[in-house]
Amino acid sequence: QVQLVESGGGLVQAGGSLRPSCAASGRTFYGYAMGWSRQPPGKEREFVAGIVWSAASTYYTDSVKGRFIISRDNAKNMLYLQMNSLKPEDTAVHYCAATTRPKNYHTDYARRDVYDIWGQGTQVTVSS
């Protein structure tokens, strides 16, 4: 089984940048699509960004398009989320996740139940 560990969260002022990372260990995550989700205080967990194994396709929720970039380095078993122009409403625990069933990922990427491996989360706080 693959384990996911996030790092790189923190406190930043509005307009700043952060680059959370997710390290995968254990069994190879060859072929897995991966994504980032977040859970703001008092709200449900929501999809943020997704990426297929080859990185040929990426997906974003509307509120982060043009500000966030998801990327991966398969040789290093790493997933990243470059977060620019951060806003206070981006404050949330950010989770990375992987799906071992990527067959329909191009249509199902935003569904929470698509992902069957989750990290423990990293806190991102944006001050105004």
Number of C-alpha atoms within 10 A of each C-alpha: 9 15 18 23 18 23 18 14 18 14 14 18 14 17 14 14 18 19 16 23 23 24 18 22 15 9 9 13 19 12 16 20 26 29 29 26 21 23 19 17 11 7 9 9 16 17 20 25 25 27 25 22 17 14 15 7 11 19 18 21 14 9 11 17 12 11 13 21 19 23 20 19 13 16 7 10 15 17 23 21 23 14 20 17 15 23 19 15 14 20 20 22 18 26 27 30 27 26 21 16 13 18 12 9 19 15 8 13 25 21 11 14 9 19 22 11 15 20 20 14 22 21 20 21 21 21 15 11
